[in-house]
Amino acid sequence: MEVRALLEGEAAYYCALRASDAQLAALATEYQAMQRRNQGKSTLHKAKEDLTFHMMIAESSHHLLVVSFSQLFYARYFNAIHQHYRPR
């Protein structure tokens, strides 16, 4: 989780500096949609949407290392959540 926090901080920083207006608008739209979709959804579904949103931020950072590490770590995070998720 510490690596994710560090990575997301860097992604957000470079996204704020480098994202195009279209990317910022897409992020705002996705954030609002994610908030609406999360109501009543499973933990697994919420995790997938959360990682998708954060990957959008990473891609909007236009930072090759941030994007590469995000792709690597986010896939691992989701797989770990998926393997240990037990619906209630």
C-alpha positions in Angstrom: 0.0 0.0 0.0 2.9 2.3 0.6 4.1 1.9 -3.0 0.6 2.6 -4.2 0.4 5.8 -2.2 3.8 6.9 -3.5 2.9 6.0 -7.1 -0.5 7.7 -7.0 1.0 10.8 -5.6 3.5 11.0 -8.4 0.8 10.2 -11.0 -1.5 13.0 -9.6 1.4 15.5 -9.6 2.4 14.9 -13.2 -1.3 14.6 -14.3 -1.9 18.1 -12.8 1.1 19.4 -14.7 0.8 17.6 -18.0 -2.8 16.4 -18.7 -4.7 17.9 -21.5 -8.0 19.7 -21.0 -9.7 16.7 -22.6 -8.0 14.3 -20.2 -8.9 16.4 -17.2 -12.5 16.6 -18.4 -12.6 12.8 -18.9 -11.2 12.3 -15.4 -13.9 14.5 -13.9 -16.6 12.7 -15.8 -15.2 9.3 -14.8 -15.0 10.3 -11.1 -18.6 11.4 -11.1 -19.7 8.2 -12.9 -17.7 6.1 -10.5 -19.4 7.7 -7.5 -22.8 6.9 -8.9 -21.9 3.4 -10.0 -20.4 2.5 -6.6 -23.7 2.6 -4.8 -24.8 -1.0 -3.9 -21.9 -2.6 -5.8 -19.7 -5.4 -4.6 -16.2 -4.7 -3.1 -14.7 -6.4 -6.1 -16.6 -4.2 -8.5 -15.6 -1.1 -6.6 -12.0 -2.1 -6.6 -12.0 -2.6 -10.3 -13.5 0.9 -10.9 -11.1 2.5 -8.5 -8.1 1.0 -10.2 -9.5 2.0 -13.6 -9.8 5.6 -12.4 -6.3 5.7 -11.0 -4.9 4.2 -14.2 -6.6 7.0 -16.1 -4.7 9.4 -13.8 -1.4 7.6 -14.5 -1.9 7.7 -18.2 -2.8 11.4 -18.1 0.5 12.0 -16.3 2.4 11.4 -19.6 5.2 9.9 -17.4 6.6 6.7 -18.8 7.7 5.2 -15.5 4.5 6.2 -13.7 2.4 4.6 -16.4 4.6 1.4 -16.6 4.7 0.9 -12.8 1.0 1.7 -12.5 0.2 -1.0 -15.1 2.3 -3.5 -13.3 1.2 -2.8 -9.7 -2.5 -2.1 -10.5 -2.8 -5.5 -12.2 -1.2 -7.1 -9.1 -3.5 -5.2 -6.7 -6.6 -6.2 -8.5 -5.5 -9.9 -8.8 -4.8 -9.9 -5.0 -8.2 -8.4 -4.3 -9.9 -10.9 -6.7 -8.1 -13.9 -5.1 -9.1 -13.0 -1.6 -12.5 -11.5 -2.1 -15.3 -13.4 -0.5 -18.8 -12.1 -1.4 -21.1 -11.6 1.6 
